[in-house]
Amino acid sequence: MAVDVAVAVLLGGAVLLQAVSVLGVLLMPHVYDRLHFLAPASSVAPWLAAGAIWAKEALDPSGVIALLVAVFLLVFQPVLTHATARAARMRELGDWRPSDKETVHR
């Protein structure tokens, strides 16, 4: 009974976090603002889902796979966000490097 409640709370939190992230992506005006809302959806929510699976399955293959997927997303989400921001900057300005106006000269 307690495990079922924990699973429901963890999955409910993951779904709520995903919904708020989707709403943020839809409502933000600029691509760089939208990128901030991808982080919780791809790094925190998978841990909540993996925790729900782990609570039910523990060391069964499903629990181990859920944990590995959550670790994979946690490690590679910043890389994907950085690559997306760089691609958006290249599309917007033609180059990803800062211009002379953007750099601080000392």
C-alpha positions as CSV (number, residue, x, y, z in Angstrom):
1,M,0.0,0.0,0.0
2,A,2.7,2.5,0.9
3,V,4.7,1.5,-2.2
4,D,1.6,2.3,-4.4
5,V,1.3,5.7,-2.8
6,A,5.0,6.4,-3.3
7,V,4.7,5.4,-7.0
8,A,1.6,7.5,-7.5
9,V,3.3,10.6,-5.9
10,L,6.5,10.1,-7.9
11,L,4.7,9.6,-11.2
12,G,2.3,12.5,-10.5
13,G,5.3,14.7,-9.8
14,A,7.0,13.6,-13.1
15,V,3.8,14.3,-15.1
16,L,3.3,17.7,-13.4
17,L,6.9,18.7,-14.1
18,Q,6.6,17.6,-17.7
19,A,3.3,19.6,-18.1
20,V,4.9,22.8,-16.6
21,S,7.9,22.4,-18.8
22,V,5.8,22.0,-21.9
23,L,3.7,25.0,-20.9
24,G,6.9,27.0,-20.4
25,V,8.3,26.0,-23.8
26,L,5.0,27.0,-25.5
27,L,4.7,30.4,-23.7
28,M,8.3,31.7,-23.7
29,P,9.0,34.2,-26.5
30,H,12.6,33.3,-27.4
31,V,14.5,30.1,-28.0
32,Y,17.0,30.8,-25.3
33,D,14.2,31.3,-22.7
34,R,12.6,28.0,-23.9
35,L,15.8,26.1,-23.3
36,H,15.6,26.8,-19.5
37,F,12.3,24.9,-19.4
38,L,13.8,21.8,-21.0
39,A,16.2,21.1,-18.1
40,P,13.6,20.0,-15.5
41,A,11.8,17.9,-18.1
42,S,14.9,16.0,-19.2
43,S,16.8,15.8,-15.9
44,V,14.5,15.9,-12.9
45,A,11.3,14.2,-14.3
46,P,13.2,11.0,-15.4
47,W,14.6,10.6,-11.9
48,L,11.0,10.8,-10.5
49,A,9.8,8.2,-13.0
50,A,12.9,6.0,-12.4
51,G,12.2,6.3,-8.6
52,A,8.6,5.1,-9.2
53,I,9.9,2.1,-11.2
54,W,12.6,1.4,-8.7
55,A,10.0,1.5,-5.9
56,K,8.0,-1.2,-7.6
57,E,10.8,-3.3,-9.3
58,A,14.0,-2.6,-7.4
59,L,16.9,-4.6,-8.8
60,D,14.8,-6.3,-11.5
61,P,15.9,-5.4,-15.1
62,S,13.2,-2.8,-15.4
63,G,14.5,-0.9,-12.4
64,V,18.1,-1.1,-13.5
65,I,17.1,0.1,-17.0
66,A,15.1,3.0,-15.6
67,L,18.1,4.0,-13.5
68,L,20.4,3.8,-16.5
69,V,18.1,5.9,-18.6
70,A,17.8,8.6,-15.9
71,V,21.6,8.7,-15.6
72,F,22.0,9.0,-19.3
73,L,19.6,11.9,-19.5
74,L,21.2,13.6,-16.6
75,V,24.6,13.4,-18.2
76,F,23.7,14.3,-21.8
77,Q,20.9,16.9,-21.2
78,P,23.4,19.8,-20.7
79,V,25.3,18.7,-23.9
80,L,22.0,18.7,-25.9
81,T,21.0,22.1,-24.4
82,H,24.4,23.6,-25.3
83,A,24.3,22.3,-28.8
84,T,20.8,23.6,-29.3
85,A,21.8,27.1,-28.0
86,R,24.8,27.1,-30.3
87,A,22.7,26.1,-33.3
88,A,20.2,28.8,-32.5
89,R,22.9,31.4,-32.2
90,M,24.5,30.3,-35.5
91,R,21.1,30.5,-37.2
92,E,20.5,33.9,-35.7
93,L,23.9,35.5,-36.1
94,G,25.8,33.3,-38.6
95,D,28.5,32.4,-36.1
96,W,28.5,30.9,-32.6
97,R,31.6,32.9,-31.4
98,P,31.0,36.3,-29.6
99,S,31.4,39.4,-31.8
100,D,33.6,42.3,-30.9
101,K,30.7,44.1,-29.5
102,E,29.9,41.3,-27.1
103,T,33.5,40.6,-25.8
104,V,34.9,42.5,-22.9
105,H,38.3,44.1,-23.7
106,R,40.6,44.6,-20.8
